[in-house]
Amino acid sequence: MRTAELSRVTGETDIQIKVNLDDAQKVEVDTGVGFFDHMLILLARHARISLTVKAVGDIHVDGHHTVEDVGIALGQVLREALGDKVGIERYGSAILPMDETLALVAIDLSGRAYLVFNAEFENPRLGDFDTELVEEFFVALTNNLAANVHLNVLYGKNSHHKAEALFKGFGRSLREAITINPEITGVNSTKGVL
């Protein structure tokens, strides 16, 4: 099974995280930032992976360090769980509607980190979550997963719907990209390595 776990402890956060790419039974998230928990649960459910996150951070300051460090840790465990990437599809994409919002998400598990982020949030906060942290989370995740990620809100009005569409779209794209295809010999690259 493709699994990984990590303990990341800094002066600002203490994070315990586990993933299983081949089992979607267990999703438990507790970061102390309610809206962020909701988004991570949606990401895992749509990626059809097991995800356990327990994060204790300096949320008395704000959620920034916790959200960023969870992104770092999630990217690292996903990358470890993928191993040598033999047989995976590598690419994934989703066009995801969320009421009045439409998002387009695409992923390439290329081993090269690059994020394109096109989303604006009219509401600066969603519960205890600063909406600018959506991009911060995906920057950290992308860099540590070493993936090429494009996140675009094509249109929409509601900030909650926009964020949710991006997290769900990322999850669905990730599921497609990590799927093992028996028709692929080695890795899905003419270079022979990802």
C-alpha positions in Angstrom: 0.0 0.0 0.0 1.1 3.6 -0.7 1.2 5.1 2.7 3.3 7.7 4.6 3.3 9.5 7.9 5.2 12.5 9.3 5.7 14.4 12.5 6.6 18.0 11.9 7.4 20.1 15.0 8.5 23.8 14.8 8.4 26.7 17.2 5.0 27.6 15.7 3.3 24.2 15.0 3.2 20.6 16.0 1.7 18.4 13.2 1.1 14.7 13.0 -0.1 13.6 9.5 -0.8 10.2 7.8 -2.0 9.4 4.3 -3.0 6.2 2.5 -3.5 6.6 -1.2 -5.2 3.3 -1.6 -7.8 3.4 1.2 -10.5 6.1 1.6 -11.9 4.8 4.9 -10.3 7.1 7.5 -10.5 10.9 7.3 -9.9 12.7 10.6 -8.8 16.3 10.6 -8.2 18.6 13.6 -6.1 21.8 13.0 -8.0 24.2 15.3 -9.1 26.2 12.3 -12.6 25.1 11.5 -13.1 26.1 7.9 -9.6 24.7 7.0 -10.6 21.4 8.6 -13.7 21.4 6.4 -11.6 22.0 3.3 -9.1 19.3 4.1 -11.9 16.7 4.7 -13.4 17.6 1.3 -10.0 17.3 -0.4 -9.4 13.9 1.1 -12.9 12.6 0.3 -12.8 13.7 -3.3 -9.2 12.3 -3.7 -10.5 9.1 -2.1 -7.6 8.8 0.2 -7.3 8.3 3.9 -6.0 11.4 5.7 -5.3 11.9 9.4 -4.2 15.4 10.5 -3.7 16.6 14.1 -2.2 20.1 14.2 -1.5 22.3 17.2 -0.4 25.7 16.2 -0.2 29.3 17.3 -3.8 30.1 16.2 -4.0 32.7 19.0 -1.9 34.8 16.5 -3.8 33.6 13.4 -4.1 30.5 11.3 -1.2 31.3 8.9 1.5 29.1 10.4 -0.9 26.2 10.9 -2.3 26.3 7.4 1.1 26.7 5.7 2.8 24.0 7.8 -0.1 21.6 7.1 0.4 22.3 3.4 4.1 21.5 3.8 3.5 18.3 5.7 0.7 17.2 3.3 2.9 17.7 0.3 5.7 15.8 1.9 3.6 12.7 2.9 1.9 12.6 -0.5 5.3 12.7 -2.2 6.6 9.9 0.0 3.5 7.8 -0.5 3.8 8.1 -4.2 7.3 6.6 -4.1 8.9 6.1 -7.5 5.5 6.9 -9.2 5.6 3.7 -11.3 2.4 3.2 -13.2 0.6 6.3 -12.1 -1.4 8.4 -14.5 0.6 11.4 -13.5 -1.9 14.0 -14.8 -5.3 14.9 -13.4 -7.8 17.6 -14.0 -11.3 18.6 -13.0 -13.9 21.2 -13.9 -15.9 21.6 -10.8 -19.1 23.5 -10.3 -20.1 24.7 -6.9 -23.5 26.5 -7.2 -22.7 29.8 -9.1 -18.9 29.1 -9.1 -16.9 27.1 -11.6 -13.3 26.1 -11.0 -10.8 24.5 -13.3 -8.0 22.5 -11.6 -5.1 20.6 -13.3 -2.2 18.7 -11.8 1.0 17.1 -13.1 3.0 15.0 -10.7 6.1 15.9 -12.6 8.6 16.3 -9.8 8.8 20.0 -10.6 7.0 22.5 -8.4 5.0 25.2 -10.1 1.8 26.8 -9.0 -0.6 29.0 -11.0 -3.3 30.4 -8.8 -6.1 32.5 -10.3 -8.8 33.2 -7.6 -10.1 36.3 -5.9 -12.1 36.2 -2.7 -14.5 39.1 -2.0 -14.9 38.0 1.6 -11.6 38.3 3.6 -12.6 35.7 6.2 -14.6 32.5 6.3 -15.2 31.8 9.9 -11.8 31.8 11.6 -10.0 31.4 8.2 -8.4 34.2 6.2 -9.2 33.6 2.6 -5.7 34.6 1.5 -4.6 31.4 3.2 -6.1 29.3 0.4 -3.2 30.4 -1.9 -0.7 30.0 1.0 -1.8 26.4 1.6 -1.5 25.5 -2.1 1.9 27.2 -2.4 3.2 25.1 0.4 1.5 21.9 -0.8 2.7 22.3 -4.4 6.3 23.1 -3.5 6.6 20.0 -1.2 4.7 17.7 -3.4 6.9 18.8 -6.3 3.9 19.1 -8.7 2.7 21.4 -11.3 -0.7 22.7 -10.1 -3.1 25.1 -11.8 -6.0 26.4 -9.8 -8.5 28.7 -11.5 -11.8 30.1 -10.4 -13.4 30.8 -13.8 -16.3 32.7 -12.3 -18.3 32.9 -9.1 -19.5 35.3 -6.3 -19.5 33.4 -3.0 -16.1 33.1 -1.4 -17.0 29.9 0.4 -18.1 28.3 -2.9 -14.8 29.4 -4.6 -12.6 27.9 -1.9 -14.6 24.7 -1.8 -14.5 24.3 -5.5 -10.7 24.6 -5.5 -10.2 22.1 -2.7 -12.7 19.6 -4.2 -11.2 20.1 -7.7 -7.7 19.5 -6.3 -8.9 16.3 -4.6 -10.5 15.0 -7.8 -7.5 15.9 -9.9 -5.2 14.2 -7.4 -7.3 11.1 -7.5 -6.9 10.9 -11.3 -3.2 11.6 -11.2 -2.3 9.0 -8.5 -4.4 6.3 -10.1 -2.3 3.3 -11.2 -2.9 2.3 -14.8 -1.8 -1.2 -15.6 -1.2 -0.2 -19.2 1.7 2.2 -18.1 5.1 0.5 -18.0 7.5 2.2 -15.6 6.7 5.9 -15.2 4.5 8.0 -17.4 7.4 10.0 -18.9 9.6 9.7 -22.0 12.5 10.7 -19.6 12.0 7.5 -17.7 11.8 9.3 -14.4 9.5 11.7 -12.5 
